[in-house]
Amino acid sequence: MSIQSAGTRRNTPLSMRRLTAAASLAVIGSLALAACGSSGDAAAGSADKITVWHYFSDANQVKVMDDYADMFEKTHDGVTVENVFVPYDQMNSKLISAAGAKTGPDVVVFNGADAGTLALGGALAPMDTQWDAYADKDQFPESVVHSLDGVTYAVQGYVNLLGLWYNADILAEIGVEPPTTIDELESDMAAAKDAGYSGITLSGLPQSQGEWQAFPWLSTEGFTYEAPDAAALEAGLARARGWVEDGYLTQEAVTWDQTVPFQKFAAGGVAFAQNGNWQMGTAASDAKFKYGVVPLPLGDDGQVYLGGEAEGIGSFAKNPDLAWEYLEGTYFSADGQIVAVNNVGSLPSRADAGQDPAVTDNELLKPFAETIVRFGANYPSSVIPAAAVADVQLTMGQTWSAVLGGQKSPADAATSAVATIDGLLKK
């Protein structure tokens, strides 16, 4: 457990039962040693400019992009980096559409789980030549290198995952400790509601962000993609719908991406937030109360995706060599990964960066490191064919959202979703 007082600005760093052990151990081993824009359709630029497409709206995540631009421009005289905001739910379609028109960005920062989808859609250029020649590639575990049919298309500069943030002031007022089981969580939310507070914030969007946030609660009831079971899925959906019916979770969550729920939590008046390590910067700058993080209170079967953004080169980049130099000097460099740590709170993917004091001295990162060991799960599941990832995530996100919003019963939603997923897994 870790608690941080509001108003104290810390150097808090950016946004599988397997992420392979190497990725986990690079961070967890170092922690153990310490503790025990513009928008839209812009295409790539001229010889002295590169464009970087991203979907960040949180101020701290945008600052990382701005800091990277500054880093690169200072070492490349006369070069301009243009960061281009593309909404999360439009990123893949815009990238694939741009590739179809033989245009697009120089650099792409995207949901790592979508690497296969984008590669199959022709939106990413192969990076084998650059990656194989990269002197520091041994600092990265294979699990953050995204390949399809033996071809490397992108690499993650960091790892992100979910935990349970809590308002320590509210918990002290209602006389409870941070929960370690779901029963304790629900009891705490009931007490918070009785005291006039909201119980929890999370995302219920009907797309991949919803699936990302739903999976821990579904998996703890025994649902997996290896053997999709409608009864297990129904149990997970029914529990979450109960939170809405009991008044712990607002039904407005179906309209929230992962940024909005944390903004609601940081504003005060909410006991818990299911959100990620990348929110540390927002917590430090916005929360006016004591807060902390614990692992999500899941059962033995619970799983938490290990994700984060991957970075690649657009398939029709006008400056692919300069794009690689940008990635090498920002996302993939040790110094660049610490920029992301300090601004946002992401876990570095480089082994050496994982041993930096910015990581090892950060109490808030320890619960996330513990989660990697206890609950870490591949994102996406390795049993989902690359061509089916987007459809599976969409199906589950829509299912989660429909139940939270009351459009479908847990039983009907689970039966329909499992039938669809079974067909997608056979692609």
Salt bridges, closest charged atoms under 4 A:
ASP41 OD1 - LYS94 NZ 2.77
ASP67 OD2 - LYS63 NZ 2.87
GLU82 OE1 - LYS49 NZ 3.22
ASP132 OD1 - LYS137 NZ 3.66
ASP136 OD2 - ARG350 NH2 3.17
GLU186 OE2 - ARG239 NH1 2.96
GLU221 OE2 - ARG239 NE 3.05
GLU245 OE2 - ARG241 NE 3.31
GLU325 OE1 - HIS76 NE2 2.85
ASP352 OD2 - ARG350 NH2 2.80
GLU363 OE2 - LYS366 NZ 2.68
GLU370 OE2 - ARG374 NH1 3.13
ASP391 OD2 - LYS427 NZ 3.12
